[in-house]
Amino acid sequence: MAEGPEDRVVRARTRWRARFARNTRSTGSTRPARRTRFALDKETWMVVSGGVLGAMFASMGLAVLLGPRYGFGGDSLSYLGAISILGLMPCGAGFVWALIHPRRGLPSAAVGALLGLGVFLGFAGDGLNDSWKAAQDRPSTVRAVGSWTSGDLVVRVRPDQVVAYRSATGAVAWRWSPPGEDSVCTMSRGIGPGGTGLIGHSPHGKPCAAVTALDLADGRGGWTAAVDAPGRDGDTADSDLVAVAGTQAVLQDKAGWRAVSLTDGRELWHSAPDAGCSPLEVAGGDQDVVTVAQCGQAAPVLRSLAPADGQERSRITLPAAGGLKNLAVVSVEPLAVWVDAQAERGTHAVLSYDREGRQRASIPVSGDEYDLDVMLGGVHAFDEFTARPLFGGVVVGDLFIVPGEKPGDVSISGGRHPSRTSTGRLVAYSLVDGGKRWTAGLDDQVTGVLVDGTSVWAMTRDRLTRVDGATGRRSRELDVNDTASLYPVDLSATGTGRFTVVAEDGTRDEPPVRGMS
């Protein structure tokens, strides 16, 4: 018998009711069954959630462990590490459950690993690692007296030898030793345009007797000029007895100052101090020679001379009658001088002057707010890198930027588990009027300072921070992952993201020289 339209409708309705009844019995729901294919049962949820969360925390923890060797660092690493440990505690079992159900567990773990790496990359800071280290100094009593950076070379000067290292690899490029049994007694702060440095040397316990022009490209000694400097004690070195000014070398001895050609040592001019005065130090810039003479108990005399012919451009009577404890020409262009008088109520300030010799600013080194580390190492500054002491205060434009300290900046707790807490800062003062312009907070005391264009890099025990010279804004922070700098170091930039660190004592905690990248 043929099936009519009504029969077909009844049969379809019967099939639909039967299917609905089966789905209702299996799911306990009165909703249509086609929606249930998107629902996940309890076991599937455990596999997926355990894989995603477990892999996320696990990958984050691995990234924290391995990240420093690939240039990551910063305080955030410790927080990310703690989060990964705390997260794995509740999610560990779920992660294992996901791994033993690879069909859904492995894709979930892959998603979680990507999430964990994304979180790490989003919050981890930049870091520096030691890319190379020079072998420790021997004998164990030797100390560096200064260093230079010239091209791709870092040159470390010891009393007994001068060693040049390739900044990229740490390979020794050359060595030079003073003639005979001489030791280094002084060196120039700067180097000439052709990469020439000045090294003074003499026998043990004898005054500086000779100055040699050293070609820093290959370590060959050029001309040697005789000098008659004041006496020295043993193999100690003194600073600012020779200087490079443009294409001239300026040598100081008991009689005064004389300039010679940096190329061949040919004498160009001579300048004597005033009657009753004796030469104290010399500094050089591209356009000026600065000499300072001590005049007994009278005030010291500072003069600015033309490098070409030695003609006097300006004369300044420094406010330090009664003697000096310390004096340093912090900058030649613009002219800034640290004057540290013997008298308790005397001048203890950084003074700036214009090209006519008129004083512009006076910046006290011990004021109501901060004590300023004009020389790195504070009161013991001249005990380190004696031939080329490290300035803590640097000049950027018309600003004097210097580490400032307060009482209590460093606190060390005793007991069975001693700890150290510290803070540090850079402070900028105007060389025009002496006013404070900004303060930039740092994580610790400053151990190295480097001028980089209009910015300043400040190195602390385990961090390197770049500060904008005009505003004091911290524009970059790099965590030092390996060797910590415990004492003042000579810091230099040797390429994009590459630095070298020269230590005075390379026999114990720090290597003599190391590269960071």
ABEGO torsion letter per residue (X at the ends): XBBBAAAAAAAAAAAAAAAAAAAAAAAGBABBAAAAAABBBAAAAAAAAAAAAAAAAAAAAAAAAAAAAAGBBEAAAAAAAAAAAAAAAAAAAAAAAAAABAAAAAAAAAAAAAAAAAAAAAABBBBBBBABBBBBBOBAABBBAEBBBBEABBBBBBAABBBBBBAAAGBBABBBBBBEABBBABBBABBBAAGBBBBBBBBBGBBBABBBBBBAAAGBBBBBBBBBBBBBBEABBBBGABBBBEABBBBBBAAEBBBBBAAAGBBABBBBBBBGBBBABBBBBAABBBBBBBBEABBBBBBBBBAAAGBBABBBBBBABGEBABBBBABAOBBBBBBBBABAABBBBBBBBBAAGBBABBBBABBAABBBBABBGEAAAAABGAABBBBABBBBEABBBBBBBBBGABBBBBEABBBBBBBBBBBBBBAAAGBBABBBBBABBBABBBBBEABBBBBBAABBBBBBAAAGBBABBBBBABBBBABBBBBBBAEBGBBBBBBABAABABBABBBBX
